[in-house]
């Protein structure tokens, strides 16, 4: 508080400075015009006049608010305002001299030049005195450019207002180490010119050449109204370049008063397509005032499911999970949300247990009688399930069977299973057990007259627990190396909100037994994802952080399959969601009995062989 008060007082120290400057400059104008004898005769009059003019100047500047201007941010508009005031005061005072009867004989038209010269000096000197911080910073910036070898040679993409912000920040911010050497733009009127003294080149499609020519180490994308597609195009241009990439925030990201001027490329920029936006209005109608059960509510998908479901205002939302820490965190978050939103009347119930404990699940269905069930509880880590296949069967198969059976028994309206692309022609235990779970859903869909069953199949989720994104981040934080299993491995990706919106909308579309598939666009190469994340963290691949291939793990594919065939698969009302052709489903009760034998087997290979006899599309990986 005291420091702020001192800064405010410091602003008014310019008053005596302006008085002194105005007095000296005006007095010198008299001295330069008159002979020494004349000046010595009238020096008191000239001194008084100069003081009066200086006093009037300070008074006008004061009431114009110029002494409240923060000098560290003294800009062009502030300088123009000050210059106009000074010039007008000097002009009026000059005219006033000729109105004083005693002085008419002393002054001639020749006095215009020295007085005009003094006015110009004041017009330039007073604003310059206020801008000394910025002038000093500018000289210091260019001095550092010449002397400091540690400054980062930087290219700015865009030569507009956003670029000016970046340049000003690099000049005034002492912590900035950016040496901006060139700007790139597509505007032919700007290419070949200079921007704040910095050359402008183009077009942007030649970024790789400019980076090589100017020996660029960092690229800042400074286009504030940049479209998502254009941003991804620029990132593609930068793909082969060993540079750090940052950008100005988009206009939609500048709502927060604490938004940074320059930010790292975020998680959504790693998607190689436009984010999918699904209309959830009808979902609100479906779930409002209903009882909803979410299994696996503490996981990445489950926690986002309950976040979106609670906004529909169900009468009761049941969070069920075996892992207490995760479900506790989301419980506390939802409690805060309910407290801060008076329109939400949802009762929240959080319960601990496992879906393979049939008695525990039955207690919950009997007590709460849910209307809708979203089954997200599952083991999903491919390598871990290869080493513990019987646990994958216990949760992913038996757990799903228990939930599905109770949904029919207690006449639940709809049950939606969260599945995976790894269920298609599975080569690992996790994928095979999820394919078994899909079969269970379709079996109950065929036999039930009260419950609608459906499954939702999608690829990897950016930022979810166990995905490559948090793994890569941790490895980068530790200084590397970033490990990938194979340079050619590709995966389909979506964000967690996209995945959950899909699950909820497919639940709306479900009529019975469908496996819904999302058009996820082009797959992402994991190697390219690693490159982008290393640059996003401010490092250069292979120079600062290595990328190491470790080899494909047991059960891991180079290419995940969604089997999206728009020609043969049924369309839905949403043009990004399709329905897999239904298989012929046979009774599975005996298969459930048979697969339960896995719990008594000691060897993992025996468990996998048993699973393969039931899920015939499962090809055991013998590595």
C-alpha positions as CSV (number, residue, x, y, z in Angstrom):
1,X,0.0,0.0,0.0
2,X,2.8,2.4,0.9
3,X,4.7,1.5,-2.3
4,X,1.6,2.3,-4.4
5,X,1.1,5.7,-2.6
6,X,4.8,6.6,-3.2
7,X,4.3,5.8,-6.9
8,X,1.3,8.2,-7.1
9,X,3.3,11.0,-5.4
10,X,6.1,10.4,-7.9
11,X,3.8,11.3,-10.8
12,X,3.4,14.8,-9.4
13,X,7.2,15.3,-9.3
14,X,6.8,16.2,-13.0
15,X,5.1,19.5,-12.0
16,X,8.2,21.3,-10.7
17,X,10.2,19.7,-13.6
18,X,7.7,21.1,-16.2
19,X,7.8,24.5,-14.4
20,X,11.6,24.5,-14.7
21,X,11.7,23.3,-18.3
22,X,9.0,25.8,-19.4
23,X,10.7,28.7,-17.6
24,X,14.2,28.0,-19.0
25,X,13.1,27.4,-22.6
26,X,10.8,30.5,-22.7
27,X,13.5,32.7,-21.1
28,X,16.1,31.4,-23.7
29,X,13.7,32.4,-26.5
30,X,13.9,36.1,-25.3
31,X,17.7,35.8,-24.8
32,X,18.2,34.5,-28.4
33,X,16.1,37.4,-29.9
34,X,17.2,40.5,-28.0
35,X,20.6,42.0,-27.6
36,X,22.3,41.8,-24.2
37,X,21.6,45.4,-23.4
38,X,17.9,45.1,-24.2
39,X,17.6,41.8,-22.3
40,X,19.4,43.2,-19.2
41,X,17.1,46.2,-19.2
42,X,13.9,44.1,-19.3
43,X,15.1,40.8,-17.7
44,X,12.7,41.1,-14.8
45,X,9.8,41.4,-17.2
46,X,11.0,38.5,-19.3
47,X,11.5,36.4,-16.2
48,X,8.0,37.1,-14.9
49,X,6.5,36.5,-18.2
50,X,8.3,33.1,-18.6
51,X,7.2,32.1,-15.1
52,X,3.6,33.0,-15.8
53,X,3.6,31.0,-19.1
54,X,5.2,28.0,-17.3
55,X,2.6,28.2,-14.5
56,X,-0.3,28.4,-17.0
57,X,1.2,25.4,-18.9
58,X,1.4,23.3,-15.7
59,X,-2.1,24.2,-14.6
60,X,-3.6,23.2,-18.0
61,X,-1.5,19.9,-18.0
62,X,-2.8,19.2,-14.5
63,X,-6.5,19.7,-15.3
64,X,-6.0,17.7,-18.5
65,X,-5.0,14.7,-16.3
66,X,-1.5,14.3,-17.8
67,X,0.1,13.9,-14.3
68,X,-2.0,10.8,-13.7
69,X,-0.5,9.0,-16.7
70,X,1.6,6.0,-15.8
71,X,5.0,7.0,-17.3
72,X,6.1,3.4,-17.7
73,X,3.2,3.0,-20.1
74,X,3.4,6.4,-21.7
75,X,2.2,5.8,-25.2
76,X,1.7,7.7,-28.5
77,X,-1.8,8.9,-27.6
78,X,-0.5,10.3,-24.3
79,X,2.4,12.0,-26.1
80,X,0.1,13.6,-28.7
81,X,-2.2,14.8,-26.0
82,X,0.7,16.5,-24.1
83,X,2.2,17.9,-27.3
84,X,-1.1,19.6,-28.3
85,X,-1.5,21.1,-24.9
86,X,2.0,22.5,-24.9
87,X,1.7,23.9,-28.4
88,X,-1.6,25.6,-27.7
89,X,-0.4,27.2,-24.5
90,X,2.7,28.5,-26.2
91,X,0.7,29.9,-29.2
92,X,-1.7,31.7,-26.8
93,X,1.2,33.2,-24.8
94,X,2.9,34.4,-28.0
95,X,-0.3,36.2,-29.1
96,X,-0.6,37.6,-25.6
97,X,2.8,39.4,-25.9
98,X,1.5,41.6,-28.7
99,X,-1.5,42.6,-26.6
100,X,0.6,44.1,-23.9
101,X,0.9,47.9,-24.7
102,X,4.3,48.4,-23.0
103,X,5.9,45.7,-25.2
104,X,4.5,46.4,-28.6
105,X,7.6,48.4,-29.7
106,X,10.0,45.7,-28.5
107,X,8.6,42.9,-30.6
108,X,8.5,42.5,-34.4
109,X,7.5,39.7,-36.7
110,X,11.0,38.4,-36.6
111,X,10.3,37.2,-33.0
112,X,8.1,34.5,-34.5
113,X,11.1,32.3,-35.3
114,X,12.8,32.1,-31.9
115,X,9.5,31.8,-30.1
116,X,8.3,29.1,-32.5
117,X,11.6,27.3,-32.0
118,X,11.2,27.4,-28.3
119,X,7.7,26.1,-28.6
120,X,8.9,23.1,-30.7
121,X,11.6,22.4,-28.1
122,X,8.9,22.3,-25.4
123,X,6.5,20.2,-27.5
124,X,9.3,17.6,-27.9
125,X,11.0,17.8,-24.5
126,X,8.1,17.6,-22.1
127,X,6.6,14.3,-23.7
128,X,10.2,12.9,-24.1
129,X,10.9,13.6,-20.4
130,X,7.8,11.4,-19.5
131,X,8.8,8.6,-21.9
132,X,12.3,8.3,-20.6
133,X,11.5,4.8,-19.2
134,X,10.5,3.6,-22.6
135,X,13.3,5.3,-24.5
136,X,15.8,3.8,-22.0
137,X,14.2,0.4,-22.4
138,X,14.4,0.7,-26.2
139,X,18.1,1.6,-26.1
140,X,18.8,-1.1,-23.6
141,X,16.9,-3.7,-25.7
142,X,19.0,-2.9,-28.8
143,X,22.2,-2.8,-26.7
144,X,21.4,-6.3,-25.4
145,X,20.7,-7.5,-28.9
146,X,24.3,-6.6,-29.9
147,X,26.0,-7.7,-26.7
148,X,24.1,-10.6,-25.2
149,X,24.7,-14.0,-26.8
150,X,22.1,-15.7,-24.7
151,X,19.1,-13.9,-26.2
152,X,16.7,-16.1,-28.2
153,X,16.5,-15.3,-31.9
154,X,12.8,-15.0,-32.4
155,X,10.4,-14.9,-35.4
156,X,6.9,-13.5,-35.0
157,X,4.1,-14.9,-37.2
158,X,1.9,-12.0,-38.1
159,X,2.7,-8.3,-38.5
160,X,-0.3,-6.6,-36.9
161,X,-1.5,-5.3,-33.5
162,X,-0.8,-8.6,-31.7
163,X,2.8,-8.5,-33.0
164,X,3.2,-5.0,-31.6
165,X,2.2,-6.2,-28.2
166,X,4.9,-8.9,-28.3
167,X,7.5,-6.5,-29.5
168,X,6.6,-3.9,-26.8
169,X,6.8,-6.7,-24.2
170,X,10.2,-7.8,-25.4
171,X,11.4,-4.2,-25.1
172,X,9.9,-3.2,-21.8
173,X,10.0,-6.6,-19.9
174,X,13.4,-7.0,-18.3
175,X,12.8,-10.8,-18.0
176,X,12.2,-11.2,-21.7
177,X,15.1,-12.8,-23.6
178,X,13.5,-12.6,-27.0
179,X,15.6,-11.0,-29.8
180,X,12.9,-10.4,-32.4
181,X,14.8,-10.5,-35.7
182,X,12.0,-11.0,-38.3
183,X,8.2,-11.1,-38.8
184,X,6.3,-13.3,-41.2
185,X,3.0,-12.4,-42.8
186,X,0.8,-13.2,-45.8
187,X,-0.2,-9.6,-46.6
188,X,1.7,-8.6,-49.8
189,X,1.5,-4.9,-48.7
190,X,3.5,-5.7,-45.6
191,X,6.0,-8.2,-47.1
192,X,9.3,-6.4,-47.9
193,X,8.7,-3.6,-45.4
194,X,9.6,-3.1,-41.8
195,X,7.5,-3.2,-38.6
196,X,8.9,-1.3,-35.6
197,X,12.2,-1.4,-37.4
198,X,12.0,-5.2,-37.9
199,X,11.9,-6.7,-41.5
200,X,8.7,-8.4,-42.6
201,X,8.9,-11.5,-44.9
202,X,6.4,-13.8,-46.4
203,X,4.4,-15.8,-47.1
204,X,3.9,-17.8,-44.0
205,X,4.0,-21.0,-45.9
206,X,7.8,-20.4,-46.2
207,X,8.3,-20.4,-42.5
208,X,10.8,-23.3,-42.6
209,X,13.0,-21.4,-45.0
210,X,12.8,-18.2,-42.9
211,X,13.7,-20.1,-39.7
212,X,16.8,-21.5,-41.5
213,X,17.8,-18.2,-43.0
214,X,17.5,-16.1,-39.8
215,X,18.7,-19.0,-37.5
216,X,15.5,-18.8,-35.5
217,X,15.3,-20.5,-32.1
218,X,11.7,-19.6,-31.2
219,X,8.5,-18.7,-33.1
220,X,5.7,-16.7,-31.5
221,X,2.3,-16.9,-33.4
222,X,0.9,-13.4,-32.9
223,X,-2.5,-13.3,-34.7
224,X,-5.2,-12.5,-32.2
225,X,-8.2,-13.3,-34.5
226,X,-6.5,-16.5,-35.7
227,X,-8.9,-19.3,-36.7
228,X,-8.3,-22.8,-35.3
229,X,-7.8,-24.3,-38.8
230,X,-5.2,-21.6,-39.7
231,X,-3.4,-22.2,-36.4
232,X,-3.1,-25.9,-37.2
233,X,-1.8,-25.1,-40.7
234,X,0.9,-22.9,-39.2
235,X,1.8,-25.6,-36.7
236,X,2.1,-28.0,-39.7
237,X,4.5,-25.6,-41.4
238,X,6.6,-25.7,-38.2
239,X,6.5,-29.5,-37.9
240,X,10.0,-30.1,-39.4
241,X,11.7,-27.1,-37.6
242,X,13.7,-27.4,-34.4
243,X,12.2,-24.4,-32.7
244,X,10.1,-23.6,-29.6
245,X,6.5,-22.5,-30.5
246,X,4.4,-20.1,-28.5
247,X,1.4,-18.0,-29.5
248,X,-0.8,-15.1,-28.5
249,X,-4.2,-16.1,-27.0
250,X,-7.2,-16.2,-29.3
251,X,-9.9,-13.6,-28.7
252,X,-12.1,-16.3,-27.1
253,X,-9.3,-17.0,-24.6
254,X,-8.9,-13.4,-23.4
255,X,-11.9,-13.3,-21.1
256,X,-9.7,-13.7,-18.0
257,X,-8.1,-10.5,-16.6
258,X,-5.1,-12.6,-15.8
259,X,-4.6,-14.0,-19.3
260,X,-1.0,-14.1,-20.4
261,X,0.2,-12.0,-23.3
262,X,2.0,-15.1,-24.7
263,X,1.0,-18.7,-24.0
264,X,2.2,-22.1,-24.9
265,X,0.4,-24.1,-27.5
266,X,-2.3,-25.9,-25.5
267,X,-3.7,-29.4,-25.4
268,X,-6.5,-28.8,-27.9
269,X,-3.9,-27.6,-30.5
270,X,-2.5,-31.1,-30.5
271,X,-5.7,-32.4,-32.2
272,X,-5.3,-32.5,-36.0
273,X,-9.0,-31.6,-36.6
274,X,-11.6,-29.1,-35.4
275,X,-13.1,-29.9,-32.0
276,X,-16.4,-31.7,-32.3
277,X,-19.3,-29.8,-30.8
278,X,-22.4,-31.9,-30.0
279,X,-25.8,-30.5,-29.2
280,X,-26.9,-31.6,-25.8
281,X,-30.2,-29.8,-25.5
282,X,-32.3,-33.0,-25.8
283,X,-30.1,-34.7,-23.3
284,X,-31.1,-32.1,-20.7
285,X,-34.7,-33.1,-21.3
286,X,-33.9,-36.8,-21.0
287,X,-32.0,-36.6,-17.7
288,X,-33.7,-33.8,-15.9
289,X,-35.4,-34.9,-12.7
290,X,-34.2,-38.5,-13.2
291,X,-32.0,-40.8,-11.1
292,X,-28.7,-41.4,-12.8
293,X,-26.0,-43.9,-11.9
294,X,-22.4,-43.5,-13.1
295,X,-19.9,-46.4,-12.5
296,X,-16.2,-45.5,-12.5
297,X,-17.2,-41.9,-11.6
298,X,-13.8,-41.1,-10.3
299,X,-11.9,-41.8,-13.5
300,X,-11.1,-39.4,-16.4
301,X,-14.3,-40.3,-18.4
302,X,-16.5,-40.9,-15.4
303,X,-15.7,-37.6,-13.7
304,X,-16.4,-35.6,-16.8
305,X,-19.6,-37.6,-17.3
306,X,-20.9,-36.5,-13.9
307,X,-19.8,-32.9,-14.5
308,X,-21.9,-32.7,-17.6
309,X,-24.8,-34.8,-16.2
310,X,-25.2,-32.6,-13.1
311,X,-25.9,-29.6,-15.4
312,X,-29.0,-31.4,-16.6
313,X,-30.4,-31.2,-13.1
314,X,-31.2,-34.8,-12.3
315,X,-33.1,-35.5,-9.1
316,X,-30.4,-37.9,-7.9
317,X,-26.8,-38.5,-9.2
318,X,-25.0,-41.6,-7.9
319,X,-21.2,-41.7,-8.1
320,X,-19.9,-45.2,-7.8
321,X,-16.2,-46.2,-7.9
322,X,-13.8,-48.6,-6.2
323,X,-11.0,-45.9,-6.0
324,X,-11.9,-43.6,-3.1
325,X,-9.5,-40.8,-3.8
326,X,-10.6,-40.1,-7.4
327,X,-14.4,-40.2,-6.5
328,X,-13.8,-38.1,-3.4
329,X,-12.2,-35.3,-5.5
330,X,-15.1,-35.2,-8.0
331,X,-17.6,-35.4,-5.1
332,X,-16.1,-32.3,-3.5
333,X,-16.1,-30.5,-6.9
334,X,-19.7,-31.2,-7.5
335,X,-20.7,-30.2,-4.0
336,X,-19.1,-26.8,-4.7
337,X,-20.9,-26.6,-8.0
338,X,-24.3,-27.3,-6.4
339,X,-23.6,-24.7,-3.7
340,X,-22.7,-22.0,-6.2
341,X,-25.7,-22.8,-8.5
342,X,-29.0,-22.3,-6.8
343,X,-30.9,-23.7,-9.9
344,X,-29.3,-27.2,-9.4
345,X,-31.5,-29.2,-7.0
346,X,-29.6,-32.5,-7.5
347,X,-29.0,-34.8,-4.6
348,X,-25.5,-36.3,-4.7
349,X,-24.7,-39.8,-3.4
350,X,-21.1,-41.1,-3.5
351,X,-20.6,-44.9,-3.0
352,X,-17.6,-47.1,-2.9
353,X,-17.5,-50.6,-4.3
354,X,-16.8,-52.8,-7.3
355,X,-19.0,-53.8,-10.2
356,X,-17.9,-57.4,-9.9
357,X,-19.3,-57.5,-6.4
358,X,-22.9,-58.5,-7.5
359,X,-24.3,-58.2,-4.0
360,X,-23.0,-54.6,-3.6
361,X,-24.4,-53.5,-7.0
362,X,-27.7,-55.1,-6.2
363,X,-28.0,-53.2,-2.9
364,X,-27.5,-49.9,-4.9
365,X,-30.1,-50.8,-7.6
366,X,-32.6,-51.9,-5.0
367,X,-32.2,-48.8,-2.8
368,X,-32.0,-46.1,-5.5
369,X,-33.7,-47.7,-8.6
370,X,-31.8,-45.6,-11.2
371,X,-33.5,-44.6,-14.5
372,X,-30.2,-44.3,-16.5
373,X,-26.9,-46.0,-16.1
374,X,-23.6,-45.0,-17.6
375,X,-21.1,-47.8,-17.2
376,X,-17.5,-46.3,-17.3
377,X,-15.9,-48.6,-14.7
378,X,-13.2,-50.6,-16.4
379,X,-9.5,-51.5,-16.4
380,X,-8.0,-49.9,-19.5
381,X,-4.2,-50.0,-19.2
382,X,-3.1,-52.4,-22.0
383,X,0.3,-53.5,-20.6
384,X,-1.0,-53.9,-17.0
385,X,-3.9,-56.1,-18.2
386,X,-1.5,-58.3,-20.2
387,X,0.1,-59.1,-16.8
388,X,-3.2,-59.5,-14.9
389,X,-5.7,-60.8,-17.4
390,X,-7.9,-62.4,-14.8
391,X,-8.5,-59.0,-13.2
392,X,-9.4,-57.5,-16.6
393,X,-12.0,-60.3,-17.0
394,X,-13.3,-59.8,-13.4
395,X,-14.0,-56.0,-13.9
396,X,-14.5,-55.6,-17.7
397,X,-16.5,-58.7,-18.3
398,X,-18.1,-59.9,-15.0
399,X,-18.6,-56.3,-13.8
400,X,-20.4,-55.4,-17.0
401,X,-22.5,-58.5,-16.9
402,X,-23.6,-57.7,-13.3
403,X,-24.6,-54.2,-14.1
404,X,-26.4,-55.1,-17.4
405,X,-28.3,-57.9,-15.6
406,X,-29.5,-55.6,-12.8
407,X,-30.5,-53.0,-15.3
408,X,-32.9,-55.4,-16.8
409,X,-34.1,-56.7,-13.5
410,X,-34.8,-53.2,-12.1
411,X,-36.2,-51.9,-15.4
412,X,-33.6,-49.2,-16.0
413,X,-34.6,-47.1,-19.0
414,X,-31.2,-47.0,-20.7
415,X,-27.7,-48.4,-20.0
416,X,-24.7,-47.1,-22.0
417,X,-21.4,-48.9,-22.0
418,X,-18.1,-46.9,-22.5
419,X,-16.1,-49.1,-24.9
420,X,-12.9,-48.6,-26.9
421,X,-11.5,-48.9,-30.4
422,X,-9.2,-51.7,-29.1
423,X,-12.3,-53.9,-29.0
424,X,-12.0,-54.1,-32.9
425,X,-10.0,-57.2,-33.9
426,X,-8.3,-57.2,-30.4
427,X,-4.7,-58.1,-30.0
428,X,-4.6,-57.5,-26.2
429,X,-6.5,-58.6,-23.1
430,X,-8.0,-55.2,-22.5
431,X,-9.5,-55.0,-26.0
432,X,-10.8,-58.6,-25.9
433,X,-12.5,-58.0,-22.6
434,X,-14.1,-54.8,-23.8
435,X,-15.3,-56.7,-26.9
436,X,-16.8,-59.3,-24.6
437,X,-18.5,-56.4,-22.7
438,X,-20.0,-55.1,-26.0
439,X,-21.3,-58.7,-26.7
440,X,-23.0,-58.7,-23.2
441,X,-24.7,-55.4,-24.0
442,X,-26.0,-56.6,-27.3
443,X,-27.2,-59.9,-25.7
444,X,-29.2,-58.1,-23.1
445,X,-30.5,-55.7,-25.7
446,X,-32.0,-58.6,-27.6
447,X,-33.7,-60.2,-24.6
448,X,-34.8,-57.2,-22.6
449,X,-38.3,-55.6,-23.0
450,X,-37.7,-52.9,-20.5
451,X,-34.2,-51.6,-20.9
452,X,-32.4,-50.0,-23.9
453,X,-28.7,-51.0,-24.1
454,X,-26.0,-49.4,-26.2
455,X,-22.2,-49.1,-26.3
456,X,-20.0,-46.2,-27.4
457,X,-16.7,-46.9,-29.1
458,X,-14.0,-44.3,-29.5
459,X,-10.2,-43.9,-29.5
460,X,-7.7,-42.4,-27.1
461,X,-8.6,-39.4,-24.9
462,X,-6.1,-36.5,-24.7
463,X,-5.1,-35.9,-21.1
464,X,-6.9,-38.8,-19.6
465,X,-5.3,-40.9,-16.8
466,X,-2.9,-43.3,-18.5
467,X,-2.8,-41.6,-21.9
468,X,0.4,-40.6,-23.5
469,X,-0.1,-36.9,-22.9
470,X,0.5,-36.9,-19.1
471,X,3.2,-39.5,-19.6
472,X,5.1,-37.3,-22.0
473,X,4.6,-34.2,-19.8
474,X,6.1,-36.0,-16.8
475,X,9.1,-37.3,-18.9
476,X,9.7,-33.7,-20.3
477,X,9.5,-32.3,-16.7
478,X,12.2,-34.8,-15.7
479,X,14.5,-33.8,-18.5
480,X,13.7,-36.7,-20.8
481,X,13.9,-38.8,-22.7
482,X,10.4,-39.0,-24.1
483,X,9.7,-42.7,-24.9
484,X,7.6,-43.9,-27.7
485,X,7.1,-47.6,-28.7
486,X,7.4,-47.0,-32.4
487,X,7.9,-44.0,-34.7
488,X,5.1,-45.1,-37.0
489,X,2.5,-45.8,-34.4
490,X,-0.7,-43.8,-34.8
491,X,-3.8,-43.3,-32.7
492,X,-7.2,-41.6,-33.0
493,X,-7.6,-38.8,-30.4
494,X,-10.4,-36.8,-28.9
495,X,-10.7,-34.5,-25.9
496,X,-12.4,-35.7,-22.7
497,X,-15.4,-33.3,-23.1
498,X,-15.9,-34.5,-26.7
499,X,-15.9,-38.2,-25.5
500,X,-18.4,-37.5,-22.8
501,X,-20.7,-35.5,-25.1
502,X,-20.6,-38.4,-27.5
503,X,-21.5,-40.9,-24.7
504,X,-24.5,-38.7,-23.6
505,X,-25.7,-38.1,-27.1
506,X,-25.4,-41.8,-28.1
507,X,-27.5,-42.6,-25.0
508,X,-30.1,-40.3,-26.5
509,X,-30.0,-42.0,-29.9
510,X,-30.0,-45.5,-28.5
511,X,-32.9,-47.8,-29.5
512,X,-31.3,-51.1,-28.5
513,X,-28.1,-53.0,-29.1
514,X,-26.2,-50.3,-31.1
515,X,-22.4,-49.8,-31.0
516,X,-22.0,-46.1,-31.8
517,X,-18.8,-44.9,-33.5
518,X,-17.5,-41.4,-33.7
519,X,-16.0,-39.9,-36.9
520,X,-12.7,-38.8,-35.2
521,X,-11.1,-37.5,-38.4
522,X,-7.5,-38.2,-39.2
523,X,-5.3,-40.2,-36.7
524,X,-2.4,-38.6,-35.0
525,X,1.2,-39.9,-35.2
526,X,2.5,-40.4,-31.7
527,X,6.0,-39.4,-32.7
528,X,4.6,-36.0,-34.0
529,X,2.7,-35.6,-30.8
530,X,5.9,-36.0,-28.8
531,X,7.7,-33.4,-31.0
532,X,4.9,-30.9,-30.5
533,X,4.8,-31.4,-26.7
534,X,8.5,-31.0,-26.4
535,X,8.4,-27.7,-28.3
536,X,5.3,-26.6,-26.4
537,X,7.3,-27.0,-23.2
538,X,10.0,-24.7,-24.5
539,X,12.6,-27.3,-25.6
540,X,14.0,-28.4,-28.9
541,X,13.7,-32.2,-29.8
542,X,16.9,-34.2,-29.8
543,X,18.9,-31.1,-28.6
544,X,17.3,-30.5,-25.2
545,X,15.0,-33.6,-24.9
546,X,15.7,-36.9,-26.7
547,X,13.0,-39.2,-28.1
548,X,13.7,-42.9,-27.6
549,X,11.9,-45.9,-29.3
550,X,11.3,-48.7,-26.8
551,X,9.5,-51.2,-29.2
552,X,5.9,-52.3,-29.3
553,X,4.6,-53.7,-26.1
554,X,2.7,-57.0,-25.9
555,X,-0.8,-56.6,-27.3
556,X,0.0,-53.2,-28.8
557,X,-0.9,-52.4,-32.4
558,X,0.7,-49.9,-34.8
559,X,-2.7,-48.8,-36.0
560,X,-5.9,-48.7,-33.9
561,X,-9.1,-49.5,-35.8
562,X,-12.5,-47.9,-35.4
563,X,-13.8,-49.6,-38.5
564,X,-15.6,-46.4,-39.6
565,X,-17.2,-47.1,-43.0
566,X,-19.6,-44.4,-43.9
567,X,-20.9,-46.4,-46.9
568,X,-22.1,-49.4,-44.9
569,X,-22.7,-48.1,-41.4
570,X,-26.0,-46.5,-40.4
571,X,-26.2,-42.7,-40.0
572,X,-27.6,-40.9,-37.0
573,X,-29.1,-37.4,-36.7
574,X,-25.6,-36.2,-35.9
575,X,-23.3,-36.4,-39.0
576,X,-20.3,-37.3,-36.9
577,X,-21.9,-40.4,-35.2
578,X,-22.4,-43.7,-37.0
579,X,-23.7,-47.1,-35.9
580,X,-21.8,-50.4,-36.3
581,X,-23.6,-53.2,-38.1
582,X,-25.0,-55.6,-35.5
583,X,-23.5,-59.1,-35.1
584,X,-25.5,-62.2,-34.6
585,X,-25.6,-62.5,-30.8
586,X,-25.9,-65.9,-29.1
587,X,-26.8,-66.6,-25.5
588,X,-23.8,-65.9,-23.2
589,X,-24.8,-67.3,-19.9
590,X,-22.6,-70.4,-20.4
591,X,-19.8,-68.2,-21.6
592,X,-19.9,-66.2,-18.4
593,X,-19.7,-69.4,-16.5
594,X,-16.7,-70.6,-18.6
595,X,-14.8,-67.3,-18.4
596,X,-15.2,-67.4,-14.6
597,X,-12.8,-70.4,-14.6
598,X,-10.0,-67.8,-15.3
599,X,-10.0,-66.8,-11.7
600,X,-8.6,-70.2,-10.7
601,X,-5.9,-70.3,-13.3
602,X,-2.3,-69.5,-12.3
603,X,-0.8,-68.9,-15.7
604,X,-1.6,-65.8,-17.8
605,X,-1.3,-67.6,-21.1
606,X,-4.0,-70.1,-20.0
607,X,-6.3,-67.2,-19.2
608,X,-5.6,-65.6,-22.6
609,X,-6.3,-68.9,-24.4
610,X,-9.6,-69.3,-22.5
611,X,-10.6,-65.7,-23.5
612,X,-9.7,-66.4,-27.1
613,X,-12.0,-69.4,-27.2
614,X,-14.9,-67.1,-26.5
615,X,-13.9,-63.9,-28.3
616,X,-12.7,-65.6,-31.5
617,X,-11.6,-62.3,-33.1
618,X,-9.0,-62.0,-30.3
619,X,-5.5,-62.8,-31.6
620,X,-3.1,-63.5,-28.7
621,X,0.2,-61.5,-28.9
622,X,2.9,-64.0,-27.9
623,X,5.7,-61.5,-27.5
